[in-house]
Amino acid sequence: MKRKDGIPLATVLRKLEKIYTPPKTFLYYRTPLDLLVAVILSAQCTDARVNLVTEKILYPKYKTPEDYLKVSIEELENDVHSCGTFRMKTRSIRGMCTMVIEEFDGKIPDTMEDLLKLPGVGRKTASVILSAIFDKNLGIAVDTHVMRLAQRLGLSTYHDPKKIELDLMEAAPRKRWREVTTLLISHGRAVCTARGRKCGACVFKNECPSSMVRGKGDLAKAKKSMKRSGRCLL
C-alpha cells in the first residue's frame, strides 16, 4: 500500500532518469551462469566486493557449471570466502550447478518457475536474471536500497520485500520494472543512503515524506520501530 503523502512512482522515475543512466545490472558478468553466481554471492554483500571476487578469482577459473563441481568444496569456499556466508553460498552454487546440468541440459532456465527451483535462487535473483539476460520483466528485484527508498518515498507502507514488490509492480508499467530497480538503487547509493539521508542534495527534498528539509522522520527506520511495537504507521 502506498502512503497517502507518498510520491507517485511515475514522478520518481521521471526525475531519477534525468540524473542517472544505470546499466541493466550493477554486477559484472560474461554469461548467464556468471550472473547467476554473482547474484547468489551478492546476498548480504556489496556489488563492489562481488565484482572484485568474480572478475579476479572466479571468471578466469570457472566457465561452466561443471567447473564449479570439479573443484573441492574447500577450494570453492576459499574462492568466495570474502563475500561472506561462504559455506552457504558454496552449497547454493554447487547445488545450482548440479541442477542446471541434470535438469536443464547445462543451460540457465529462462522462466521464473524454473529459476525458483534452483538452490540459492529467490524472486530477487530470478528477476535480475530474467531482466538482464532474457529481457523479461516478470518481477521487480527488491534489494535493501529499493526497500529503503520505497519506504522513505512513501511508495509502500510494507517492510516485507514481497509486498513492496507488489506495490511497485502495480504502480509502474511492466516495461519499466527493470528501471524501477536500477534507478532506485542508483539514488540509494548516491543520495538516499542507509546511514544518512542527504536530503539537502535530493531532488525530492521538498516533497518526500522522509525529507529532513521538511522536518520529517525516516520512514524506513520508523517502520522497523512500528513493527516491533505492533503499531501501524497510518
C-alpha angles and dihedrals in degrees: 000000000000119000115250090238095041123122115254110255091230089060091047092052094044093054097041095049088060089059106035137042102189125184124245087266134359091225120094117235144155102195139019088259091054092053093046091053091045093052091049089052092048094070106116089351134098121254089234092059093045091050090051092051096044097046098041102034116011108037096052089049107034122049105149136034087253091059091061090052098046095066123071120265088245092055094051091045089054092049094054097032097112092058091070131239084048097168093055092043091049090053090049094049093048092044091048092049092048092052093045089055098042102038107022104037092249094302128117107247119243102212130082091232095055095041091054089058091065119096112255094018121119131165093281093053093043092049091053092049095046093047101041099037106027101025090235118142102204098140146355118256107232110198126164093280094050091046093050095048093044088057097041095047092046094244090133136011092206132098095197110097091217092055092044089052091053091050092051093045090052093049098048132053113253093246089063099047093103090051091052089063099041097042094048091047090050092052092042091056097043105037118351094057127172097243098042139011110230089201095158089063096042124111088219097050095117097046109027115112088220097048116133087202086067092042094252129150125238106273091195090062093036091058092057091049093047091048092054092048094046094238127129123237096222 
